[in-house]
């Protein structure tokens, strides 16, 4: 019985990532396949990077799972002669799955 994975890395955004939240600019680089993979794997963190911008979505609950997923987009690392326009680093703290079950089983937004 798969509880989920810790980290999922994709280029494209999952289709429907903006459902139910206010988003200033919706990415055009979405994929239903990525949505299906994320739904099946139930990652704790899902990182995307194709749009070269920083974005952190409100955590959301996975169906048939007790933990949440945090979707984070990160920008490209600038060259040494460039100034960073977007956040390109993100620190996350990972716990073992047993500890994470107790710490990350939060009900985001009343779901």
Secondary structure as the mmCIF struct_conf table of DSSP 4:
data_model
#
loop_
_struct_conf.conf_type_id
_struct_conf.id
_struct_conf.beg_label_comp_id
_struct_conf.beg_label_asym_id
_struct_conf.beg_label_seq_id
_struct_conf.end_label_comp_id
_struct_conf.end_label_asym_id
_struct_conf.end_label_seq_id
BEND BEND1 UNK A 6 UNK A 6
STRN STRN1 UNK A 7 UNK A 10
BEND BEND2 UNK A 11 UNK A 12
STRN STRN2 UNK A 13 UNK A 14
TURN_TY1_P TURN_TY1_P1 UNK A 15 UNK A 20
BEND BEND3 UNK A 21 UNK A 21
BEND BEND4 UNK A 24 UNK A 25
BEND BEND5 UNK A 28 UNK A 28
STRN STRN3 UNK A 30 UNK A 31
HELX_RH_AL_P HELX_RH_AL_P1 UNK A 32 UNK A 41
BEND BEND6 UNK A 44 UNK A 44
STRN STRN4 UNK A 45 UNK A 48
TURN_TY1_P TURN_TY1_P2 UNK A 50 UNK A 51
BEND BEND7 UNK A 52 UNK A 53
STRN STRN5 UNK A 55 UNK A 56
HELX_LH_PP_P HELX_LH_PP_P1 UNK A 57 UNK A 59
STRN STRN6 UNK A 60 UNK A 61
HELX_LH_PP_P HELX_LH_PP_P2 UNK A 62 UNK A 62
TURN_TY1_P TURN_TY1_P3 UNK A 63 UNK A 64
BEND BEND8 UNK A 66 UNK A 67
STRN STRN7 UNK A 68 UNK A 73
HELX_LH_PP_P HELX_LH_PP_P3 UNK A 75 UNK A 79
TURN_TY1_P TURN_TY1_P4 UNK A 80 UNK A 81
BEND BEND9 UNK A 82 UNK A 82
HELX_LH_PP_P HELX_LH_PP_P4 UNK A 83 UNK A 84
BEND BEND10 UNK A 85 UNK A 86
HELX_RH_AL_P HELX_RH_AL_P2 UNK A 97 UNK A 103
BEND BEND11 UNK A 104 UNK A 104
HELX_RH_3T_P HELX_RH_3T_P1 UNK A 108 UNK A 110
#
